[in-house]
């Protein structure tokens, strides 16, 4: 009797597997035979929660991923750095304090905290850092600063933008660069009515604008162009004849922080007669960078823990977080905070977890570069590996739940749409999947979700 029951159970499982496989195959072939997919490329792979193969369509084929690339960066960061890892920003001084006068420079340095001044975390907003810094200065007895305010942005290297990013993306909020000191997620907002600037979220330091906006259409079709260290920003494209908020990337976040701290000092009655300098600017001028003293530290300010950062990284697809993590991995594991070093380490990490290196050609940590090429099978293997790790809960929590009820990370950019994630069907079957399409004419999002709905 037991043998008969086992045979029946196995037969049922085989019939079910054939049934779901046939449905996935039919839905996939319908998409690939449609008029919108004539010149498209598709990579699709599905397994169960234990890694048992269910279905694939060119699962080994590397395609441009867009933001599903983030699943690799997030997993490696959680494992290598640990979910309780924090970034640190310190303030210290050179010289000495005599009679309330600092005869020296006031320094602010950081390990590249991407959340410094972020609005996303209730206990870490810009005013929180401001208050802690001013309180620390006053507590140290400083009432007057005779030297300069030095923003030490030297923790990472000088390259703030990954080499493969398109120029059209750099000035927009999703193309923000990574600096040794970051501030307000290196993002600003402009309220624009038609083609007229109405207000900024905060005054931008040292930026002059060229405005080529035209009024037209019903949606935001504008682009902002800024470059690291540049004092010129341009905006073009079209905006509707109503007030719209457009978000851009700050061309010099360390300088921006310095300008704001200078104003804080004035507002707090602390006399400051020096100037704001950044180490990168000193080097541009051919001068020697100034090293922040290891002693005379008056403030150590820690970021939220990495699990909280990963949550927002995945949930809101913050490219800037991904590239900061890449530089951090390079710094921590290779003592080289370059994008090249961090990306190389990311590939080494996933290769060591059993993923064929020919299926993962990383160019950055966020997926914004069109030079990223990853196979759907590799994404599923990364998701399966993560599922078995003690940090999985922190990882899984960041995946958005989409309108179709599936917990998955999505990726979107020109001619690219992708999804990767986890799903439990109505009958309790647990799936791990990845689907990527390139060069599809039409709504790739709608068509891919039709295929994934077979798993529901």
C-alpha positions in Angstrom: 0.0 0.0 0.0 2.8 2.4 0.9 4.6 1.6 -2.4 1.4 2.3 -4.3 0.9 5.7 -2.5 4.5 6.7 -3.2 4.0 5.9 -6.9 0.8 7.9 -7.0 2.4 10.9 -5.3 5.3 10.8 -7.7 3.0 10.5 -10.7 1.0 13.5 -9.4 4.2 15.6 -9.1 5.3 14.6 -12.6 1.8 15.5 -14.1 1.8 18.8 -12.2 5.4 19.6 -13.4 4.4 18.8 -17.0 1.3 21.0 -16.7 3.1 24.1 -15.4 5.9 23.6 -17.8 3.5 23.3 -20.7 1.7 26.5 -19.7 4.9 28.4 -19.3 6.1 27.2 -22.6 2.9 28.2 -24.3 2.9 31.7 -22.8 6.5 32.2 -23.6 6.2 31.1 -27.2 3.1 33.3 -27.6 5.2 36.3 -26.5 8.1 35.5 -28.8 5.9 34.9 -31.8 4.1 38.2 -31.3 4.8 41.2 -33.6 6.4 43.1 -30.8 9.1 40.4 -30.3 10.3 40.0 -33.8 13.9 41.2 -32.9 13.6 40.6 -29.1 15.9 38.6 -26.9 14.4 36.7 -23.9 16.1 34.9 -21.0 13.7 33.1 -18.6 14.3 30.6 -15.8 12.1 29.0 -13.1 12.9 26.6 -10.3 11.2 25.5 -7.1 12.4 26.6 -3.7 14.9 23.8 -3.6 16.5 24.7 -6.9 14.8 21.9 -8.9 14.5 23.0 -12.5 11.0 23.7 -13.8 11.3 25.7 -17.0 13.7 27.8 -19.0 13.8 29.7 -22.3 17.4 30.6 -23.1 18.1 30.7 -19.4 21.9 30.8 -19.9 21.7 33.8 -22.3 23.2 37.0 -20.9 21.1 40.1 -21.4 21.0 43.7 -20.2 19.2 43.5 -16.8 18.4 47.0 -15.6 17.7 47.0 -11.9 17.4 43.3 -11.2 21.2 43.6 -11.1 20.7 44.9 -7.6 19.9 41.4 -6.2 23.6 40.5 -6.7 24.9 43.6 -5.0 22.5 43.4 -2.1 23.2 39.8 -1.3 27.0 40.2 -1.5 26.9 43.3 0.8 24.8 41.6 3.4 27.1 38.5 3.5 30.4 40.4 3.4 29.6 43.5 5.4 27.0 42.1 7.7 23.5 43.4 8.3 24.6 45.5 11.3 27.4 47.2 9.3 27.3 51.0 9.6 29.0 53.9 7.9 30.6 56.6 10.0 31.0 60.3 9.7 33.3 62.2 12.1 34.1 65.7 13.0 37.5 66.6 14.4 39.8 69.6 14.6 43.5 70.5 14.1 45.4 73.1 16.2 44.1 73.9 19.7 41.2 75.5 21.5 42.0 78.6 23.6 39.5 80.8 25.3 36.7 79.4 23.0 38.7 80.1 19.9 39.7 77.2 17.6 43.2 78.1 16.3 43.0 75.5 13.5 40.6 73.8 11.0 37.3 72.1 11.7 37.1 68.8 9.7 34.2 66.7 8.6 35.1 63.3 7.1 33.2 60.1 6.3 33.5 56.5 5.2 31.1 57.3 2.3 27.8 57.1 4.2 25.1 57.1 1.5 22.4 58.0 4.1 24.0 61.2 5.5 21.2 63.8 5.5 18.7 61.4 3.9 15.0 62.1 4.3 14.1 58.3 4.3 15.0 57.5 7.9 13.2 59.3 10.7 16.1 59.4 13.1 18.7 60.5 10.4 17.2 63.5 8.6 19.4 66.5 7.8 18.3 68.4 10.9 19.4 65.5 13.1 22.9 65.6 11.8 22.9 69.4 12.0 21.9 69.3 15.7 24.4 66.7 16.7 27.2 68.5 14.9 26.4 71.9 16.5 25.9 70.4 19.9 29.3 68.6 19.6 31.1 71.9 18.6 29.6 73.8 21.5 30.3 71.0 23.9 34.0 71.1 22.9 34.1 74.7 23.9 34.4 76.2 20.4 32.8 79.6 20.0 35.0 80.8 17.2 36.8 79.1 14.3 39.9 80.9 13.0 40.8 78.3 10.4 38.9 76.7 7.6 36.0 74.2 7.4 37.6 71.2 5.6 35.3 68.6 4.0 37.5 65.6 3.8 36.0 63.6 0.8 39.1 61.5 0.3 37.8 58.1 1.6 37.0 56.8 -2.0 38.9 57.5 -5.2 38.1 60.4 -7.5 35.8 58.6 -9.9 32.3 59.3 -8.8 30.4 57.8 -11.7 30.7 54.3 -13.2 32.3 54.5 -16.6 29.4 52.8 -18.5 26.6 55.1 -17.5 24.9 57.1 -20.3 25.4 60.9 -20.3 21.6 61.4 -20.4 21.3 59.8 -16.9 24.1 61.6 -15.0 22.3 64.8 -14.0 19.1 63.1 -13.0 18.4 61.9 -9.5 18.8 58.2 -10.5 22.2 59.0 -11.9 23.7 60.5 -8.7 27.4 59.8 -8.2 29.3 58.4 -5.2 31.6 60.6 -3.2 33.7 60.2 -0.1 31.2 62.5 1.6 27.6 62.2 0.4 24.8 64.6 1.4 21.0 64.3 1.1 21.5 61.3 -1.2 23.2 63.7 -3.6 19.8 64.7 -4.9 17.9 68.0 -5.2 14.4 68.9 -6.4 13.2 71.8 -8.5 9.5 73.0 -8.7 9.0 74.1 -12.2 5.9 75.7 -13.8 6.1 75.2 -17.5 9.7 76.3 -18.2 10.0 78.7 -15.2 11.9 77.6 -12.1 9.8 78.4 -9.0 11.8 76.9 -6.1 14.5 74.5 -5.0 14.3 71.9 -2.2 17.4 73.7 -0.8 19.8 76.3 -2.2 22.4 74.7 -4.5 25.9 75.9 -3.9 27.9 77.3 -6.9 25.6 76.0 -9.7 24.6 78.2 -12.7 21.8 77.0 -14.9 21.2 76.9 -18.7 17.5 76.4 -19.2 16.4 75.0 -22.6 13.0 73.7 -21.4 9.9 74.0 -23.7 6.3 73.9 -22.5 4.3 71.0 -24.0 2.8 67.6 -23.4 1.1 66.3 -20.3 4.0 64.6 -18.6 7.6 65.2 -17.5 9.9 64.7 -20.5 12.8 66.8 -19.2 16.4 65.8 -18.6 18.9 67.5 -16.3 22.6 67.4 -17.2 25.2 67.9 -14.5 28.8 66.7 -14.2 31.0 66.1 -11.2 32.7 69.3 -10.0 31.0 71.4 -12.7 29.4 74.7 -11.8 27.1 74.6 -14.8 23.9 72.6 -15.0 21.5 72.3 -18.0 17.9 71.2 -18.3 16.1 70.6 -21.6 13.1 68.7 -22.9 9.4 69.5 -22.3 7.2 70.0 -19.2 3.4 70.5 -19.0 2.0 74.0 -18.3 1.6 73.2 -14.6 3.9 73.0 -11.5 6.0 69.8 -11.7 8.8 68.6 -9.4 11.9 67.5 -11.2 14.8 65.8 -9.4 18.5 66.0 -10.2 21.9 65.0 -9.0 24.2 67.4 -7.1 27.4 68.0 -9.0 29.5 68.5 -5.8 27.9 67.1 -2.7 31.0 67.7 -0.3 30.9 71.4 -1.3 27.1 71.5 -0.8 27.5 70.1 2.7 30.2 72.5 3.5 28.1 75.5 2.4 25.2 74.3 4.6 27.5 73.7 7.7 28.9 77.2 7.2 25.3 78.6 7.5 24.6 76.4 10.5 27.6 77.8 12.3 26.4 81.4 11.6 22.8 80.6 12.7 24.2 79.0 15.9 26.3 82.1 16.9 29.6 80.3 16.2 32.0 82.8 14.6 33.6 81.4 11.4 36.0 83.6 9.5 37.6 81.0 7.3 36.5 79.4 4.0 34.9 76.1 3.0 37.4 73.8 1.3 37.1 70.2 0.1 40.1 67.9 -0.4 39.1 67.1 -4.0 39.1 70.8 -4.8 42.5 71.3 -3.2 43.9 68.5 -5.4 42.2 70.1 -8.5 44.1 73.3 -7.6 47.4 71.3 -7.3 47.5 71.6 -3.5 48.0 68.8 -1.0 44.9 67.2 0.6 44.5 67.9 4.3 44.2 64.9 6.6 41.6 64.8 9.2 43.2 64.4 12.7 42.6 60.9 14.3 42.5 62.5 17.7 40.5 65.6 18.7 37.4 63.9 17.4 34.3 65.7 18.7 31.6 63.7 16.9 31.2 60.2 15.5 27.9 59.9 13.7 26.8 56.4 12.5 24.4 55.6 9.7 21.4 53.3 9.9 22.4 49.6 9.9 23.0 47.9 6.5 19.8 45.9 6.6 17.8 49.2 6.6 19.9 50.5 3.8 19.4 47.3 1.8 15.6 47.6 2.4 15.5 51.0 0.6 18.0 50.0 -2.0 15.8 47.2 -3.2 12.4 48.7 -2.4 13.0 52.0 -4.2 15.8 50.9 -6.5 18.3 53.5 -5.4 21.2 53.3 -7.9 23.3 55.6 -5.7 23.1 53.1 -2.8 24.3 50.3 -5.1 27.3 52.1 -6.4 28.3 53.1 -2.8 28.1 49.4 -1.8 30.3 48.6 -4.8 33.0 51.1 -3.7 32.6 49.9 -0.1 33.2 46.2 -1.1 36.2 47.2 -3.1 37.6 49.2 -0.1 36.9 46.5 2.4 38.0 43.4 0.4 40.7 44.8 -1.9 41.7 48.0 -0.2 40.8 49.7 -3.5 37.6 51.8 -3.5 37.3 52.0 -7.3 34.3 50.9 -9.2 36.5 48.5 -11.2 37.8 46.8 -8.0 34.3 46.5 -6.4 32.7 45.1 -9.6 35.5 42.6 -10.0 35.0 41.5 -6.4 31.2 41.2 -6.9 31.8 38.8 -9.8 34.4 36.8 -7.7 31.9 36.5 -4.9 29.1 35.0 -7.0 31.5 32.8 -8.9 32.5 31.4 -5.6 28.9 30.5 -4.9 28.7 28.3 -8.0 27.5 30.8 -10.7 29.1 30.3 -14.1 31.2 33.5 -14.6 30.2 33.5 -18.3 26.6 34.3 -17.2 27.5 37.4 -15.1 29.2 40.3 -16.8 28.8 43.1 -14.3 29.6 46.8 -15.1 28.2 48.4 -12.0 26.3 47.6 -8.8 22.9 49.0 -9.7 22.1 48.0 -13.3 22.0 51.5 -14.8 24.8 50.7 -17.2 23.6 49.0 -20.4 26.9 47.1 -20.3 25.6 44.8 -17.6 24.8 41.3 -19.1 23.3 38.6 -16.9 21.5 35.4 -17.6 18.1 34.6 -15.9 19.5 31.3 -14.6 22.3 33.3 -12.8 19.7 35.5 -11.1 17.7 32.5 -10.0 20.9 30.9 -8.6 21.6 34.1 -6.6 18.1 34.1 -5.3 18.3 30.5 -4.2 21.6 31.1 -2.5 20.2 34.0 -0.6 17.2 32.0 0.5 19.5 29.7 2.6 21.4 32.4 4.3 20.9 33.9 7.8 20.5 37.3 6.3 17.7 36.3 4.0 14.9 38.0 6.0 16.6 41.4 5.6 17.1 40.7 1.9 13.6 39.4 1.2 11.9 42.3 3.0 13.3 44.7 0.5 11.6 43.1 -2.5 8.5 45.0 -3.5 5.1 43.2 -3.8 3.8 44.0 -7.3 0.2 44.3 -8.4 0.1 40.7 -9.4 0.9 39.7 -5.8 4.4 38.5 -6.5 7.4 39.5 -4.4 9.9 40.5 -7.0 12.5 43.1 -8.0 11.9 44.8 -11.3 14.2 46.4 -13.8 13.3 49.0 -16.4 15.3 51.0 -18.9 15.3 51.7 -22.6 14.4 48.5 -24.5 14.9 46.4 -21.3 12.4 45.0 -18.8 13.1 42.4 -16.1 11.7 40.7 -13.0 13.4 38.4 -10.5 11.9 37.1 -7.2 9.9 34.6 -5.2 6.3 33.5 -5.4 4.1 31.1 -3.5 1.1 30.0 -5.7 -2.4 29.5 -4.5 -1.8 25.7 -4.2 1.3 26.3 -2.0 4.0 25.7 -4.6 7.0 27.9 -4.1 8.8 29.3 -7.1 12.0 31.3 -7.7 12.2 33.0 -11.1 13.9 35.5 -13.4 12.7 36.8 -16.7 14.5 39.4 -18.8 13.6 40.8 -22.2 15.6 43.2 -24.4 14.5 45.1 -27.5 10.8 44.5 -27.2 8.4 46.7 -29.1 5.4 47.5 -26.8 4.7 47.0 -23.1 7.3 44.6 -22.0 6.0 44.9 -18.4 2.5 43.7 -19.3 3.7 40.9 -21.5 6.2 39.5 -19.0 3.7 39.6 -16.2 1.3 37.6 -18.4 3.9 34.8 -18.4 4.6 35.1 -14.7 0.9 35.0 -13.9 1.0 31.3 -15.0 2.8 30.7 -11.7 0.0 32.2 -9.6 
